[in-house]
Amino acid sequence: MVMENSASKNLRVLHVITSLGTGGAEAMLFKLLSCMKSGSFDNAVAVLMDDSAYGARIRELGVPVYPLGMRRGRPGIGSLLHLRRIVANYEPDLVQGWMYHGNIAAQLAVSFTRNARRVLWNIRHSLNGLREEKALTRFLIRLGAILSSRPARIVYNSEMSAGQHEALGYRGANRVVLGNGFDTERFVFSNEGRQRVRDELGLQSKNFLVGTIARFHRIKDFPNLIQSAALNRDRSDDLRYLLVGPGVDWSQPSLANSIQVANLKTMIHLIGERHDIPSVLSAFDLFVLSSSGEGFPNVIGEAMACERPCVVTNVGDSAAVVGQHGIIVPPKDPKALADAILKMATMSADERKELGRKARQRVIDNYSLPKIVEQYESLYRSVIIELSAA
């Protein structure tokens, strides 16, 4: 593999990430690469496993992507040696790890090189207890605590996640919290998109559509949402639910069975993964996140940018993102979730519209993508200045 070092004085950043499939970290990396100043930064991406969802899109930005071919759950010395060759050839000024596997791989790959102190980690996960994690992930979390004094900075996307990891022994002195950024030009309410999706579902104008977007995973706690829907079944005839995300379809046995047992099949739509997310969000009357754990959920900011009022569980930084422009409920409490949904459904349309307007403004003021990208750029420059002076 030959990677010629350009004569430009742009700051070179090599990002090391577990995969480029669908996920919050992958989406944030893509958004960051899309918006970083091309006249100041050169980027490349080393991906430990598959580059299926975002790989082609990142290459279209002119950013090189180097798949390492690691098998899921099977870390190999060959992949680490491959990554070391990429580091040697690309000669980055900084190496930015993403997620546990990417962080550790980045740290090990640059050990005993001139880049050894120029590594940053990026942790985008909240911890509800190590027992809920897979064995390899538990090992990497513990190993991360041991190695956490080595990276120049540890970037978290939520204050809660930072506190949880530091309680496990992660060094706090190199903590940086940078929230997720949102493209408020793409994520905007669309009447046309709203009507198209609602027509697709066969909804009537009177139907109040409660929606969520999440991958099928236990931490997203779909049973919480389904149990709350069952509690509201006889309290409102107009409530309908739309569940969207990878694995969220009728072929998922546990999901389909729980809906059938609760006698909710006529109320709940499962449509799996979608790529017209702004239109899907516009179709919702209310966005709900029923998770039992989160860091900084991208989808909340996207829903707010589309002027959707939100009901979210009090996990991660969800409450901090929503602020006063939605309802916060305890996790794993279907009754509280059902009551909050019904409260939103019985508000006037004007009240919900005003909540949605304020929610979008909150995203623009605090979490717009250009602001977050600028914070990353400033961080990278400050680390280089600090290390060059050392």
C-alpha positions as CSV (number, residue, x, y, z in Angstrom):
1,M,0.0,0.0,0.0
2,V,1.4,3.4,-1.0
3,M,0.1,6.6,0.5
4,E,2.1,9.6,-0.5
5,N,2.4,12.4,2.0
6,S,1.2,15.6,0.4
7,A,3.3,18.8,0.4
8,S,0.4,20.7,1.9
9,K,0.5,21.9,5.5
10,N,-3.0,20.7,6.3
11,L,-3.4,18.9,9.6
12,R,-3.6,15.2,8.9
13,V,-6.0,13.2,10.9
14,L,-6.4,9.4,10.7
15,H,-9.7,8.2,12.1
16,V,-9.9,4.6,13.3
17,I,-13.4,3.2,13.7
18,T,-14.9,-0.2,14.4
19,S,-17.2,-0.3,11.4
20,L,-19.0,2.0,9.0
21,G,-22.4,0.5,9.3
22,T,-25.5,2.3,10.5
23,G,-25.0,3.8,13.9
24,G,-24.6,7.1,15.8
25,A,-20.8,7.1,15.8
26,E,-20.6,6.3,12.1
27,A,-23.1,9.0,11.3
28,M,-21.2,11.6,13.4
29,L,-17.9,10.7,11.7
30,F,-19.5,11.1,8.3
31,K,-20.9,14.4,9.2
32,L,-17.6,15.6,10.7
33,L,-15.7,14.6,7.5
34,S,-18.4,16.3,5.3
35,C,-17.9,19.6,7.1
36,M,-14.3,19.9,8.1
37,K,-12.4,22.7,6.4
38,S,-10.7,21.1,3.3
39,G,-8.1,23.9,3.2
40,S,-7.0,23.1,6.8
41,F,-7.5,19.4,7.3
42,D,-6.8,16.2,5.4
43,N,-8.6,13.1,6.7
44,A,-8.4,9.3,6.2
45,V,-10.4,6.5,7.8
46,A,-9.2,3.0,8.8
47,V,-12.2,0.8,9.5
48,L,-11.6,-2.4,11.5
49,M,-14.5,-4.4,10.0
50,D,-17.1,-3.6,7.3
51,D,-17.5,-0.3,5.5
52,S,-20.9,-1.1,4.1
53,A,-23.2,1.8,4.9
54,Y,-20.9,4.8,5.0
55,G,-17.7,3.7,3.2
56,A,-18.8,4.7,-0.3
57,R,-20.2,8.0,0.9
58,I,-17.0,8.8,2.7
59,R,-15.0,8.0,-0.4
60,E,-17.2,10.3,-2.4
61,L,-16.0,13.1,-0.1
62,G,-12.5,12.4,-1.4
63,V,-11.5,10.8,2.0
64,P,-9.5,7.5,1.7
65,V,-11.1,4.5,3.5
66,Y,-8.9,1.6,4.4
67,P,-10.8,-1.6,5.5
68,L,-8.8,-3.9,7.8
69,G,-11.0,-6.9,7.4
70,M,-11.3,-7.8,11.0
71,R,-14.0,-10.4,11.8
72,R,-16.7,-9.4,14.3
73,G,-15.6,-10.5,17.8
74,R,-12.3,-11.8,16.4
75,P,-9.5,-9.2,17.0
76,G,-6.4,-10.2,15.2
77,I,-2.7,-9.2,15.3
78,G,-2.7,-9.1,11.5
79,S,-5.3,-6.3,11.5
80,L,-3.2,-4.3,14.0
81,L,-0.1,-4.7,12.0
82,H,-2.0,-3.6,8.9
83,L,-3.2,-0.5,10.8
84,R,0.4,0.2,11.9
85,R,1.5,0.2,8.2
86,I,-1.3,2.6,7.4
87,V,-0.1,4.9,10.2
88,A,3.5,4.7,9.0
89,N,2.5,5.5,5.3
90,Y,-0.1,8.1,6.0
91,E,2.0,9.9,8.6
92,P,-0.9,11.5,10.5
93,D,-0.5,14.4,12.8
94,L,-3.3,13.0,15.0
95,V,-5.0,9.6,15.2
96,Q,-8.6,9.8,16.3
97,G,-10.1,6.5,17.7
98,W,-13.9,6.0,17.6
99,M,-15.6,3.6,20.0
100,Y,-13.9,1.0,22.3
101,H,-12.5,-1.2,19.6
102,G,-11.3,1.7,17.5
103,N,-9.8,3.5,20.5
104,I,-7.7,0.5,21.6
105,A,-6.7,-0.3,18.1
106,A,-5.5,3.3,17.5
107,Q,-3.6,3.3,20.8
108,L,-1.8,0.0,20.2
109,A,-1.1,0.8,16.5
110,V,0.9,3.9,17.4
111,S,2.7,2.6,20.4
112,F,6.5,3.2,20.2
113,T,6.1,5.6,17.2
114,R,6.4,9.4,17.0
115,N,2.6,9.6,17.1
116,A,2.4,7.8,20.5
117,R,1.1,10.9,22.3
118,R,-1.0,12.1,19.4
119,V,-3.9,9.8,19.9
120,L,-7.4,10.8,20.9
121,W,-10.3,8.5,21.9
122,N,-14.0,9.0,21.2
123,I,-16.4,7.3,23.5
124,R,-20.1,7.4,22.5
125,H,-21.7,4.9,24.8
126,S,-23.4,5.0,28.2
127,L,-22.9,2.3,30.7
128,N,-25.7,0.7,32.7
129,G,-23.4,-1.9,34.2
130,L,-20.7,-4.0,32.6
131,R,-22.8,-7.1,33.0
132,E,-25.0,-5.9,30.1
133,E,-22.0,-5.7,27.8
134,K,-20.6,-8.5,25.7
135,A,-17.5,-10.3,27.0
136,L,-15.1,-8.7,24.5
137,T,-16.6,-5.2,25.1
138,R,-16.2,-5.6,28.9
139,F,-12.6,-6.5,28.4
140,L,-12.0,-3.5,26.1
141,I,-13.7,-1.2,28.6
142,R,-11.5,-2.4,31.4
143,L,-8.4,-2.2,29.2
144,G,-9.4,1.3,28.3
145,A,-9.4,2.3,32.0
146,I,-5.9,1.0,32.3
147,L,-4.7,2.8,29.2
148,S,-6.7,6.0,29.7
149,S,-3.8,8.1,30.7
150,R,-2.1,7.6,27.3
151,P,-4.5,9.5,24.8
152,A,-4.0,13.2,24.6
153,R,-7.8,13.6,25.0
154,I,-10.8,11.4,25.6
155,V,-13.8,12.8,23.7
156,Y,-17.3,11.9,25.1
157,N,-20.6,12.9,23.5
158,S,-22.3,13.2,26.9
159,E,-21.5,14.3,30.4
160,M,-23.2,11.2,31.8
161,S,-21.0,8.9,29.8
162,A,-17.9,10.7,30.9
163,G,-18.9,10.4,34.6
164,Q,-19.8,6.7,34.2
165,H,-16.4,5.8,32.6
166,E,-14.4,7.9,35.1
167,A,-16.2,6.0,37.9
168,L,-14.6,2.8,36.3
169,G,-11.1,4.3,36.4
170,Y,-10.9,6.3,33.2
171,R,-8.6,9.4,33.6
172,G,-10.6,12.6,34.0
173,A,-7.9,15.1,33.4
174,N,-8.0,14.6,29.6
175,R,-11.8,14.6,29.3
176,V,-13.6,16.6,26.6
177,V,-17.3,16.6,26.0
178,L,-18.5,17.4,22.5
179,G,-22.2,16.8,21.7
180,N,-23.5,15.5,18.4
181,G,-24.1,18.0,15.6
182,F,-27.2,18.1,13.4
183,D,-27.7,19.2,9.8
184,T,-30.6,21.6,10.3
185,E,-30.9,22.2,6.5
186,R,-31.5,18.5,5.8
187,F,-33.5,17.8,9.0
188,V,-36.4,20.1,8.5
189,F,-40.2,19.6,8.7
190,S,-41.8,18.6,5.3
191,N,-45.5,18.7,4.7
192,E,-45.0,16.7,1.5
193,G,-42.9,14.1,3.2
194,R,-45.4,13.9,6.1
195,Q,-48.3,13.2,3.8
196,R,-46.5,10.7,1.7
197,V,-45.5,8.5,4.6
198,R,-48.9,8.8,6.3
199,D,-50.6,7.8,3.0
200,E,-48.2,4.9,2.8
201,L,-49.4,3.7,6.2
202,G,-53.0,4.3,5.4
203,L,-53.5,6.7,8.3
204,Q,-56.4,9.1,8.7
205,S,-56.0,12.7,9.4
206,K,-57.4,12.2,12.9
207,N,-54.8,9.6,13.8
208,F,-52.1,10.8,16.3
209,L,-48.9,9.1,15.2
210,V,-46.3,8.3,17.9
211,G,-43.0,7.3,16.4
212,T,-39.6,6.1,17.3
213,I,-36.5,5.4,15.2
214,A,-33.9,3.0,16.7
215,R,-32.0,-0.2,15.9
216,F,-33.4,-3.4,17.4
217,H,-31.4,-3.7,20.6
218,R,-32.3,-4.4,24.2
219,I,-31.0,-1.0,25.3
220,K,-33.6,0.7,23.1
221,D,-36.3,-1.0,25.3
222,F,-39.0,-1.6,22.7
223,P,-41.0,-3.6,25.4
224,N,-41.3,-0.4,27.4
225,L,-42.9,1.4,24.4
226,I,-45.2,-1.6,23.6
227,Q,-46.3,-1.9,27.2
228,S,-47.1,1.8,27.2
229,A,-49.1,1.4,24.0
230,A,-51.1,-1.4,25.6
231,L,-51.9,0.9,28.6
232,N,-53.2,3.6,26.2
233,R,-55.1,1.2,23.9
234,D,-58.4,1.8,25.7
235,R,-57.7,5.5,26.5
236,S,-57.6,6.8,23.0
237,D,-59.0,5.4,19.7
238,D,-56.8,7.7,17.5
239,L,-53.3,6.7,18.7
240,R,-51.1,4.9,16.2
241,Y,-47.5,3.9,16.5
242,L,-44.7,3.7,13.9
243,L,-41.5,1.8,14.8
244,V,-38.6,2.3,12.5
245,G,-35.0,1.0,12.4
246,P,-32.7,-1.8,11.4
247,G,-34.3,-5.1,12.6
248,V,-37.5,-3.4,13.6
249,D,-39.9,-5.3,11.4
250,W,-42.4,-8.2,11.5
251,S,-39.7,-10.8,10.9
252,Q,-38.3,-10.0,14.4
253,P,-40.0,-12.8,16.4
254,S,-39.8,-11.3,19.9
255,L,-41.1,-7.9,18.7
256,A,-43.9,-9.4,16.6
257,N,-45.0,-11.7,19.3
258,S,-45.1,-9.0,22.0
259,I,-47.3,-6.8,19.8
260,Q,-49.6,-9.8,19.0
261,V,-49.9,-10.8,22.6
262,A,-50.8,-7.2,23.6
263,N,-53.5,-7.1,20.8
264,L,-51.8,-4.1,19.2
265,K,-51.3,-5.3,15.7
266,T,-53.9,-2.7,14.3
267,M,-52.2,0.1,16.2
268,I,-48.5,-0.5,15.5
269,H,-46.6,-0.3,12.2
270,L,-43.2,-1.8,11.8
271,I,-41.3,-0.7,8.7
272,G,-37.7,-1.6,9.3
273,E,-34.8,0.6,8.2
274,R,-35.6,3.7,6.2
275,H,-33.4,6.3,4.4
276,D,-36.0,9.0,4.1
277,I,-35.7,9.9,7.8
278,P,-36.7,13.6,7.6
279,S,-40.0,12.6,5.9
280,V,-40.6,9.8,8.5
281,L,-40.0,12.2,11.3
282,S,-42.3,14.8,9.7
283,A,-45.0,12.1,9.6
284,F,-44.8,11.7,13.4
285,D,-47.0,13.9,15.7
286,L,-44.8,12.9,18.6
287,F,-41.3,11.4,18.8
288,V,-40.6,8.9,21.6
289,L,-37.4,7.4,22.8
290,S,-38.1,4.6,25.3
291,S,-34.5,3.5,25.9
292,S,-33.1,2.1,29.1
293,G,-29.7,3.6,28.3
294,E,-28.1,6.1,25.9
295,G,-25.2,8.5,25.5
296,F,-26.3,11.4,23.3
297,P,-28.9,10.0,20.9
298,N,-28.7,11.5,17.4
299,V,-32.3,10.8,16.7
300,I,-33.6,13.2,19.4
301,G,-31.8,16.1,17.8
302,E,-33.0,15.1,14.4
303,A,-36.6,14.9,15.6
304,M,-36.3,18.3,17.3
305,A,-34.8,19.8,14.1
306,C,-37.9,18.5,12.3
307,E,-40.1,20.4,14.9
308,R,-41.3,17.3,16.5
309,P,-42.2,17.5,20.2
310,C,-40.5,14.7,22.2
311,V,-41.1,12.3,25.1
312,V,-37.9,10.7,26.2
313,T,-36.6,8.6,29.0
314,N,-34.2,10.2,31.4
315,V,-31.0,8.3,30.2
316,G,-27.7,9.7,29.1
317,D,-28.0,13.3,28.0
318,S,-31.5,12.9,26.6
319,A,-33.1,15.3,29.1
320,A,-30.3,17.9,28.6
321,V,-30.9,17.8,24.8
322,V,-34.7,18.2,25.1
323,G,-34.6,20.8,27.8
324,Q,-38.0,22.4,28.5
325,H,-39.4,21.5,25.1
326,G,-40.7,18.0,25.7
327,I,-41.5,15.5,28.5
328,I,-38.9,13.5,30.4
329,V,-40.0,10.2,32.0
330,P,-38.1,7.6,34.1
331,P,-36.7,4.6,32.1
332,K,-38.4,1.2,32.3
333,D,-41.7,2.8,33.5
334,P,-44.4,2.1,30.9
335,K,-47.1,3.8,33.0
336,A,-45.2,7.1,33.0
337,L,-44.4,6.8,29.3
338,A,-48.1,6.1,28.5
339,D,-49.2,9.1,30.6
340,A,-46.7,11.4,28.9
341,I,-47.8,10.2,25.4
342,L,-51.5,10.8,26.2
343,K,-50.7,14.2,27.6
344,M,-49.0,15.2,24.4
345,A,-51.9,13.7,22.4
346,T,-54.5,15.7,24.2
347,M,-52.6,19.0,23.8
348,S,-54.0,21.4,21.2
349,A,-52.3,21.3,17.8
350,D,-51.1,24.9,18.4
351,E,-49.4,24.0,21.7
352,R,-47.6,21.1,20.1
353,K,-46.6,23.2,17.1
354,E,-45.1,25.8,19.5
355,L,-43.2,23.1,21.3
356,G,-41.8,21.8,18.0
357,R,-40.8,25.3,16.9
358,K,-38.9,25.9,20.2
359,A,-37.3,22.4,19.9
360,R,-35.9,23.2,16.5
361,Q,-34.5,26.6,17.7
362,R,-32.8,24.8,20.6
363,V,-31.0,22.5,18.2
364,I,-30.0,25.5,16.0
365,D,-28.7,27.4,19.0
366,N,-26.8,24.6,20.7
367,Y,-26.2,21.6,18.4
368,S,-26.0,22.8,14.8
369,L,-23.4,20.8,12.9
370,P,-21.1,23.7,12.0
371,K,-20.7,24.6,15.7
372,I,-19.8,21.0,16.7
373,V,-17.4,20.6,13.7
374,E,-15.7,23.9,14.7
375,Q,-15.3,22.5,18.2
376,Y,-13.6,19.3,16.8
377,E,-11.3,21.5,14.6
378,S,-10.4,23.7,17.6
379,L,-9.7,20.6,19.7
380,Y,-7.4,19.1,17.1
381,R,-5.4,22.3,16.7
382,S,-5.0,22.8,20.4
383,V,-3.7,19.2,20.9
384,I,-1.1,19.8,18.2
385,I,0.0,23.1,19.7
386,E,0.2,21.6,23.2
387,L,2.2,18.5,22.1
388,S,4.5,20.6,19.9
389,A,5.3,22.8,22.8
390,A,6.0,19.9,25.2
